[in-house]
Amino acid sequence: MTGGAGIRGSTVAAANAERGPRAAAKKASTINPVAFQKDEIVATLGEGAFGKVVECIDHDMRGMHVAVKIVKNVGRYREAARSEIQVLEHLNNMDPSSNFRCVQMLEWFDHHGHVCIVFELLGLSTYDFIKENSFLPFHINDIRNMAYQICQSINFLHHNKLTHTDLKPENILFVESDYIVKYNAKMKRDERTLKNTDIKVVDFGSATFDDEHHSTLVSTRHYRAPEVILALGWSQPCDVWSIGCILIEYYLGFTVFQTHDSKEHLAMMERILGPLPTHMIKKSRKHYFHHDQLDWDEHSSAGRYVRRRCKPLKEFMHCQDTDHQSLFDLVRRMLEYDPAKRITLDEALQHPFFEPLNK
């Protein structure tokens, strides 16, 4: 696990906590709380608002190295941790062999008010790998392998009536992040090439069942779907939008929606993907529009920033060969404004971009 695998935002309302699959959470493990024995902690893997994640040696599991998420003794973080435990137990029960690549929770315990969740130890997040590789993009064949696994994993969630709601490169971890260093003579730099592109999805603290309360605001900003920004309600398609954003980031090495403002975010979308549908504008109660058009000044400093940074989606393509065109077709279908028209993950897994994997 990494610091990116933190718990944020929406948690399950207490009234819903004992309904359906969430009621399946078992009693806390009696595991020896290795996270608090100094000689057992190998390293701190990451820290966040929720607390921190440490690598430990668990002697109850024959000296296996594990990742332990230690959650702050604060109400909202404890509640989110309990929610994550319930989701993970449900998913682990549905898929005990982890064929669908959701991180496996091994145990959990409560230590003086700190909820501690023990996970299998994974490698770097895909974001950290890009960062440590000087923000160089992934090779298109690696993107294909990773994208297929992500789609399979999240499709498994969707079929189990769950929406992840916080998909981003920080929450996609490599099983192993070993790499080979090659010197790029043309660019005069060392570049890292992955040995293995197997991934797992982490951070289920905001995952929401279909029949639970849906918080108005979900997802990390850069990966947030338009229906969420416009407060039109959301369901599984918001995950598909996030995956589209992730894939273009893997391809470019950076996010195309680099903003912290909702109106600017919508302006970026329109610059890259064209105008928002009128029916979505009319339905939204947000005050971002004037006469059914985005109230946006292209000549302001923010307008110039968007124009300089953003361009129509296909202009981001490095070349025009079949693989690149096929990837961009898939991304465009994932970044469909209208969630009712957005490609489903069942459909995405049949997309021509993935044909080479089926040969």
TASUL-V530574 format. One record per backbone hydrogen bond with DSSP energy under -1.0 kcal/mol. NH is the residue of the N-H (numbers start at 1). CO is the residue of the C=O. If there is no record, write none. Layout:
nh=(NH	NH)
co=(CO	CO)
//
This chain:
nh=(5	6	16	19	22	23	24	25	29	34	36	37	40	42	43	45	46	48	51	52	53	54	55	56	57	58	61	62	66	67	68	69	70	71	72	74	78	79	80	81	82	83	84	85	86	87	88	89	90	91	92	93	94	95	98	101	103	106	107	109	111	114	116	117	118	119	120	123	126	127	129	130	131	132	134	135	136	138	143	144	145	146	147	148	149	150	151	152	153	154	155	156	157	158	159	161	162	163	171	172	173	174	175	180	182	184	188	189	191	193	195	200	201	202	208	210	212	223	224	229	230	231	232	238	239	241	242	243	244	245	246	247	248	249	250	251	252	253	259	265	266	267	268	269	270	271	272	273	274	281	282	283	284	288	290	295	296	300	304	305	306	307	308	309	310	313	315	316	317	325	326	327	328	329	330	331	332	333	334	335	341	342	343	348	349	350	351	354	355	357	358)
co=(2	4	13	16	19	20	21	22	108	32	33	34	37	55	55	53	53	51	48	70	46	68	43	66	40	64	58	59	56	119	54	117	52	115	50	72	74	75	76	77	78	79	80	81	82	83	84	85	86	87	88	89	90	91	95	98	201	118	118	116	114	111	109	69	107	67	104	174	172	169	125	126	127	128	131	130	133	250	139	140	141	142	143	144	145	146	147	148	149	150	151	152	153	154	155	158	157	208	168	169	200	124	198	193	191	189	184	184	182	180	178	173	101	171	163	161	209	220	221	225	226	228	227	235	236	237	238	239	240	241	242	243	244	245	246	247	248	249	257	261	262	263	264	265	266	267	268	269	270	277	278	279	280	286	293	288	294	297	300	301	302	303	304	305	306	272	312	313	314	321	322	323	324	325	326	327	328	329	330	331	338	338	333	344	345	347	348	351	352	354	355)
//
